Amino acid sequence: MTYTVKQLAELAGVTSRTLRYYDQIGLLHPMTVNSSGYRIYGEKEVDMLQQILFFRELEVPLDTIRQILSQPDSDLLTMLASHHAALVAKRNRLNRLIKTVEKTIAAHKGEITMTQTEKFDAFKQEMVAKNEAAYGRQIRSDYGDKAADKANAAFLNMTEAAYQDHLKTEAELLALLAALDISQLPSEEAENIFLLHKKWLTAAWGDYSPEKHQGIAAMYAASEEFTDYYDSRAGKGATEKLQKIITFYAS
């Protein structure tokens, strides 16, 4: 069976403009263009569009999708399996968050009573969802779904006391980082920042290795989101200072 741009757009729930743009950037070409100049798509193109929409649901950039789809079928199947697992994990996180929000609504209505632990669990799940939206794609790209899911689990399993200590650790780190003269390296202040970040990272990820710490430092410097996070809290250049400290001490 074949489809025109309009027919395929209606079938897939996208716009005709989107299909024309995908053709323009070399992501999804039509099977042929007929004598009247209309793009015609076949079953192969329908399957490819389905894959593209899977990846777009996971917020994978179009350039990356194009690279993925250019791989051999075996690599594509592996990638699809990985993204299927990511979608299932995302669904499970959203289901947990929906459930706790529903309980919170019921508690505010006086229909049930929530314990302090339950209230804190709801907060943690919301934080995980926000972190996934802001940093999940970068972390999963660099470290894989298994490591990202383990980090989320470590955060969700924190007690309230452990979480408060986690916040205190980060606050101390940011205060020291803001005041640090990076030209004085090594220094007691820089080493304290390193140890605080090591403690924070171990709690956040559920484990520690110098190699992972070095990798995190490189990701901080390469990621606009992470640079904004530290620079907005400890002053411009804070991310660069933190990277230098970790690179120096994590060995």
Buried (B, 14 or more C-beta within 10 A) or exposed (E): EBBBBEBBBEEBEBEBEBBBBBBEEEBBBBBEEEEEEEBBBBEEBBEBBEBBBBBBEBEBEBEEBBEBBEEEEEEBEEBBEBBEEBEEBBEEBEEBBEEBEEBBEEBEEEEEEBEEEBBBBBBBBBBBBEBBEBBBBBBBEBBEBEBBBBBBEBBBEBEBEEBEBBEEBBEBBBBBBBEBEBEEBEBEBBBBBBEBBBBBBBBBBBEBEEEBBBBBBEBBBEBEEBBEBBBEBBBEBBBBBBBBBBBBBBE
